[in-house]
Amino acid sequence: AFLNSGKVIATALDLEGKQLWQQELGAFNSKFGYAPSPLLYKSFVIIAADNRGGGYIAALDRQTGKIAWRVARPAVSTYSSPIVAHVGGRDQLLISGCDRVASYDPATGKEIWSTPCLAEATCGTIVTADDKIFASGGYPKRETVGLSAEGKLLWTDKTKVYEPSLLADGKYVYGVTDDGIAYCWSAGSGEVMWRNRLRGSFSASPILCNGLIYVSNLSGETFIFKATPDGYEEVGFNKIGDDCYASPAVADGELFLRIGKEQGGKR
């Protein structure tokens, strides 16, 4: 999905690069451009397009590109990608932003619940664990929240994790703020188990693998520390390139990082 000439347009290609279909989703007017990633759910590809001209979420048939359902969202510029999680005994399409966390039926687009919280603009993707939902942001307000599968606000913390997404392992929630402070919260109560300042600023989201959290800062430095409530314990550190905005990708026991390098004064 791309922003082109003031509209969001979705395109499907086959593995040889041949265009299979293309569908215009609607107009788009935002301060910083188009951000959300497409989401696959059963026979649909679901695309969010929150923007100050009038937001929307649309589900397209993956084979034909025809719009199966489309729901309106507030006229607010916000940037988070939606997820589908099985919480509360059902699949729920969850998205933050527009001063709320909202849940929709991914099969029909019908709103299930909406809870006022967070901020007008958020960037991170919601995470879930054990029928609990966690989100953070944003601008202009600052808040991290835990919600039940029914949208009840369980706890709130006036900490903002804006560009990076949170992590949840069931009992604990982890986050690294844009200005480089790592947090561990109790998933059930929101109690801060520990906080620790790392170096630099962050845009990439942390990942969790084999009990370790990996996260890179904007200078290309990657911190590896234990996912534990007992305090910050760094087990590794390295620097690759000169900057890093993206989370590592994981495949077959290997990590792949996309980094930037400075050459001749240019990135």
Sequence and secondary structure as in RCSB ss.txt:
>XXXX:A:sequence
AFLNSGKVIATALDLEGKQLWQQELGAFNSKFGYAPSPLLYKSFVIIAADNRGGGYIAALDRQTGKIAWRVARPA
VSTYSSPIVAHVGGRDQLLISGCDRVASYDPATGKEIWSTPCLAEATCGTIVTADDKIFASGGYPKRETVGLSAE
GKLLWTDKTKVYEPSLLADGKYVYGVTDDGIAYCWSAGSGEVMWRNRLRGSFSASPILCNGLIYVSNLSGETFIF
KATPDGYEEVGFNKIGDDCYASPAVADGELFLRIGKEQGGKR
>XXXX:A:secstr
 EEETTEEEEEEE TTS EEEEEEEEE   SS      EEETTEEEEE  BTT EEEEEEETTT  EEEEEEE B
       EEEEETTEEEEEEE SSEEEEE TTT  EEEEEE S SB  S  EEETTEEEEEE BSS EEEEEETT
  EEEEES    SS  EE SSEEEEE TTSEEEEEETTT  EEEEEE SS   S  EEETTEEEEE TTSEEEEE
E  TT   EEEEEE SSB  S  EEETTEEE   B  BTTB 
